[in-house]
Amino acid sequence: MDLLAARQRLVASNIANVDTPGYRTQDIDFQFEYLAAAGSPETAKLAPNVVVVPGLPVKNDGNDVSLDREARMLAENGIRFNLASTLMRNQVKSIRSAIQEGRGGA
C-alpha cells in the first residue's frame, strides 16, 4: 500500500507538471520493487525506484505528460489500493477471529 501511495503522489506530480517544459513523466518501477520485496527485508524498505517512463510521445517543449495516461493511472491505482485495503481488512478479520477463538477455548 505504501508503493501505491507513492505512485499516487507521482501521478499527481505528473499532472501538476503537464505544462512544464522539458518535464518527463515519472512512475515507479514495479518489477524492481517486487524483486526487492522478494529479497532481503532491508532492500524492501528502500525508497521506491522512480524511473522516467520510456516511449511516450514528446511535445515540442520536451514535455511528455499525457493527461489521458495519467487519468488512467489514477483510476488503476485507485482500484489496486481498494483491492489491497480489502485484502488487508480480511487478513485482520481472520487474525481477530483466530485470537477470539483461542481465548474462548482456554
N, C-alpha and C positions, 0 to 999 in steps of 0.2 A: 504494500500500500504506500510505503514511502517513495518507491520509484514512480508510482502513478501520480502522487502529489508533486514530485519533482517535474514530471513530464507536463503536468497541468501548468506549472509555472513557466516552463519553456515555451509551450504553445501560446500562453498569454503574452510572453515576451516577443515571440514571433509576430503576433498580431499587432502589438504596440509598435513594432518597427516596420510595418508594412510599407511606409513611405520613406524610410531611412535609406539614403543612397549607399550602396555597397553592402548593405546588411544581407547576411546569408542565413537561411533557415537552419535552425538547430533542432536536434532531437537526442534522445537517449539511445545508446547502442545496447539494445536489449539482449542481443546474443552475448555480448561481453558480460552483461550483468548476470545472466543465467549461468554462464561459466564461472564467474566469480563466486556466485552463491553456492555452486556445487563444490568449489574449492574450500579453502580454509575459512573459518568464521571471521578471521581478521580481514580477509580480502572482501568479504561480503559487506563489511561496514564502511568501505571507502565511499567517497562521493561518487555519484553516478557518472559514467563515462559519456560526456556530452560530445556529440560529433556534428559536423556540418552535413546536411542531407545532400547526397550527390544526385546529379541527374535532373535537377529541377530547371525549368526554363528561366533564364536570367533576362530581366528587363534592361533597357538602355542605361539605367542609372546603376546597374550592377546588383540590384536587389532581386532576390528570387522567391520572396514570400508570396504564396498563393492563399488568399482568404478562403477559397473553396477547400483546399487541402487542410488548412488549419481548423476550419469548422468541422470537417470530417474527423480530424484528430481529437478535437474536443469531445465530440459525440462518442467516438470509440473509447476514449479514455474514461468517460463517464460510465459507460457500460461495464468496462473492466473493473472500475472502482466499486460499482454496485455489486458485481459478482464477488469480488474479493471480500467486501464487507459482509455479504450474506454467508459466504463460506466461513468467515471468522466467527460470525454470530452463532452459526450452527455448531462449530467446534466448542465454543464457550458453553453452549447449552448442554452438549454431550458431557463435558467435564463437570459441570454443575450437577447433572443428573447422576453421574458416577459417584460424586462426593456425597450427595444426598442418600443414595442407596447404601454407601459404605457406612454412613452414620446410623441409618435405620437398622442395619443388620448387626450392629455391635452391641 
